[in-house]
Amino acid sequence: MVEMIVKSKVKEAVKAIDPEMRVNPEFYEALEAEIKTLVEKAVKRAKDEGKKTLYPRHV
């Protein structure tokens, strides 16, 4: 599957919340897995409604 996160943007977001916080490389893998699961569930909900477009309600 396609990489869904931009590591530099994640790191930037973390630093905006807490400038002293660092990001372990394994965090990106875990985040990627969570996002993949979220997208898969959204696709299933859309299909269950007979839709071919994802909407916010599918999240």
ZAKEDREN-751741 format. One record per atom (N, C-alpha, C): x, y, z; residue number from 1. Coordinates in steps of 0.001 Angstrom, whole numbers, plus 500000, padded with zeros to 6 digits. Each point is the difference from the previous one (the first is absolute). Layout:
N
node east->X&north->Y&up->Z&pos->NUM
...
This chain:
59
node east->500841&north->498819&up->500000&pos->1
node east->499159&north->501181&up->500000&pos->1
node east->500890&north->501251&up->500000&pos->1
node east->499457&north->501069&up->499523&pos->2
node east->500686&north->501284&up->499909&pos->2
node east->500264&north->500568&up->501391&pos->2
node east->501141&north->500625&up->500174&pos->3
node east->500279&north->500702&up->501255&pos->3
node east->499030&north->501157&up->500133&pos->3
node east->499319&north->500096&up->501130&pos->4
node east->498953&north->501007&up->500157&pos->4
node east->500420&north->501189&up->500840&pos->4
node east->501132&north->499907&up->500653&pos->5
node east->500417&north->501118&up->500836&pos->5
node east->501291&north->500607&up->499465&pos->5
node east->500181&north->501245&up->500296&pos->6
node east->501246&north->500693&up->499675&pos->6
node east->500718&north->500190&up->501334&pos->6
node east->501086&north->499272&up->500169&pos->7
node east->500687&north->499981&up->501296&pos->7
node east->500396&north->501395&up->500464&pos->7
node east->500471&north->500827&up->499100&pos->8
node east->500421&north->501350&up->500400&pos->8
node east->498826&north->500822&up->500524&pos->8
node east->498815&north->499776&up->499435&pos->9
node east->498808&north->500733&up->500456&pos->9
node east->499532&north->499488&up->501362&pos->9
node east->500124&north->498701&up->500221&pos->10
node east->499648&north->499435&up->501300&pos->10
node east->500937&north->500570&up->501064&pos->10
node east->501287&north->499988&up->499689&pos->11
node east->500986&north->500533&up->500941&pos->11
node east->499728&north->501482&up->500274&pos->11
node east->499656&north->500740&up->498957&pos->12
node east->499675&north->501421&up->500139&pos->12
node east->498788&north->500190&up->500925&pos->12
node east->498990&north->499170&up->499838&pos->13
node east->498797&north->500078&up->500832&pos->13
node east->500324&north->499681&up->501458&pos->13
node east->500836&north->498995&up->500212&pos->14
node east->500403&north->499631&up->501355&pos->14
node east->500754&north->501159&up->500647&pos->14
node east->500924&north->500584&up->499261&pos->15
node east->500797&north->501122&up->500521&pos->15
node east->499123&north->501214&up->500311&pos->15
node east->498926&north->500184&up->499248&pos->16
node east->499078&north->501111&up->500251&pos->16
node east->499265&north->499802&up->501325&pos->16
node east->499776&north->498752&up->500351&pos->17
node east->499322&north->499685&up->501257&pos->17
node east->500983&north->500069&up->501170&pos->17
node east->501176&north->499404&up->499784&pos->18
node east->501024&north->499990&up->501051&pos->18
node east->501374&north->500027&up->499335&pos->18
node east->500644&north->501153&up->500006&pos->19
node east->501293&north->500154&up->499319&pos->19
node east->501098&north->499048&up->500485&pos->19
node east->499861&north->499471&up->501198&pos->20
node east->501022&north->499097&up->500533&pos->20
node east->499746&north->498532&up->499656&pos->20
node east->498831&north->499694&up->499451&pos->21
node east->499632&north->498621&up->499703&pos->21
node east->500716&north->499516&up->498749&pos->21
node east->500505&north->498773&up->500062&pos->22
node east->500631&north->499374&up->498836&pos->22
node east->499108&north->498863&up->499508&pos->22
node east->500263&north->499534&up->498781&pos->23
node east->499178&north->498946&up->499399&pos->23
node east->500889&north->498799&up->499680&pos->23
node east->499684&north->498883&up->500613&pos->24
node east->500700&north->498755&up->499718&pos->24
node east->499573&north->499511&up->498621&pos->24
node east->500925&north->499481&up->499191&pos->25
node east->499636&north->499528&up->498652&pos->25
node east->498866&north->498971&up->499980&pos->25
node east->499886&north->499196&up->501039&pos->26
node east->498930&north->498999&up->500051&pos->26
node east->498624&north->500643&up->500158&pos->26
node east->499959&north->501225&up->500518&pos->27
node east->498735&north->500714&up->500140&pos->27
node east->499334&north->500184&up->498642&pos->27
node east->500799&north->500315&up->498981&pos->28
node east->499448&north->500222&up->498661&pos->28
node east->499331&north->498734&up->499464&pos->28
node east->500609&north->498850&up->500257&pos->29
node east->499415&north->498727&up->499557&pos->29
node east->498662&north->499749&up->500697&pos->29
node east->499957&north->500269&up->501304&pos->30
node east->498762&north->499805&up->500753&pos->30
node east->498917&north->500969&up->499528&pos->30
node east->500386&north->501242&up->499752&pos->31
node east->499048&north->501001&up->499510&pos->31
node east->499478&north->499607&up->498622&pos->31
node east->500887&north->499545&up->499142&pos->32
node east->499612&north->499554&up->498660&pos->32
node east->498979&north->498864&up->500096&pos->32
node east->500223&north->499055&up->500898&pos->33
node east->499075&north->498875&up->500180&pos->33
node east->498632&north->500483&up->500478&pos->33
node east->499996&north->500963&up->500924&pos->34
node east->498729&north->500544&up->500507&pos->34
node east->499230&north->500709&up->498885&pos->34
node east->500699&north->500762&up->499200&pos->35
node east->499345&north->500718&up->498902&pos->35
node east->499451&north->499009&up->498974&pos->35
node east->500774&north->498960&up->499705&pos->36
node east->499543&north->498981&up->499051&pos->36
node east->498703&north->499367&up->500496&pos->36
node east->499954&north->499662&up->501279&pos->37
node east->498798&north->499403&up->500590&pos->37
node east->498826&north->500958&up->499916&pos->37
node east->500230&north->501262&up->500311&pos->38
node east->498956&north->501022&up->499941&pos->38
node east->499435&north->500125&up->498587&pos->38
node east->500866&north->500017&up->499012&pos->39
node east->499561&north->500118&up->498606&pos->39
node east->499224&north->498750&up->499574&pos->39
node east->500498&north->498832&up->500377&pos->40
node east->499299&north->498755&up->499651&pos->40
node east->498587&north->499976&up->500579&pos->40
node east->499854&north->500444&up->501250&pos->41
node east->498678&north->500034&up->500635&pos->41
node east->499086&north->501015&up->499302&pos->41
node east->500566&north->501126&up->499611&pos->42
node east->499211&north->501026&up->499307&pos->42
node east->499513&north->499469&up->498651&pos->42
node east->500867&north->499304&up->499287&pos->43
node east->499613&north->499426&up->498703&pos->43
node east->498867&north->498989&up->500194&pos->43
node east->500110&north->499168&up->501038&pos->44
node east->498941&north->499016&up->500262&pos->44
node east->498667&north->500697&up->500297&pos->44
node east->500036&north->501047&up->500819&pos->45
node east->498763&north->500720&up->500318&pos->45
node east->499382&north->500609&up->498747&pos->45
node east->500834&north->500572&up->499147&pos->46
node east->499497&north->500602&up->498760&pos->46
node east->499371&north->498932&up->499111&pos->46
node east->500677&north->498872&up->499862&pos->47
node east->499462&north->498912&up->499174&pos->47
node east->498684&north->499479&up->500571&pos->47
node east->499929&north->499908&up->501331&pos->48
node east->498765&north->499536&up->500639&pos->48
node east->498827&north->500926&up->499696&pos->48
node east->500302&north->501284&up->499753&pos->49
node east->498964&north->500979&up->499644&pos->49
node east->499777&north->500056&up->498490&pos->49
node east->500757&north->499203&up->499257&pos->50
node east->499870&north->500020&up->498549&pos->50
node east->500689&north->501198&up->499361&pos->50
node east->500936&north->500604&up->500713&pos->51
node east->500701&north->501185&up->499501&pos->51
node east->501348&north->499612&up->499400&pos->51
node east->500457&north->500827&up->499075&pos->52
node east->501326&north->499833&up->499428&pos->52
node east->500889&north->501192&up->500320&pos->52
node east->499506&north->500854&up->500889&pos->53
node east->500735&north->501181&up->500438&pos->53
node east->500043&north->499986&up->501524&pos->53
node east->501175&north->500287&up->500553&pos->54
node east->500130&north->500093&up->501460&pos->54
node east->499592&north->501396&up->500461&pos->54
node east->499227&north->500026&up->501062&pos->55
node east->499558&north->501252&up->500618&pos->55
node east->500458&north->500002&up->501464&pos->55
node east->500011&north->501168&up->500636&pos->56
node east->500422&north->500066&up->501393&pos->56
node east->499248&north->499011&up->500915&pos->56
node east->498750&north->499763&up->499716&pos->57
node east->499207&north->499097&up->500848&pos->57
node east->500523&north->498569&up->499972&pos->57
node east->500781&north->499647&up->499002&pos->58
node east->500535&north->498640&up->499916&pos->58
node east->501180&north->499789&up->500954&pos->58
node east->500537&north->501087&up->500530&pos->59
node east->501079&north->499900&up->500983&pos->59
node east->499355&north->499824&up->501324&pos->59
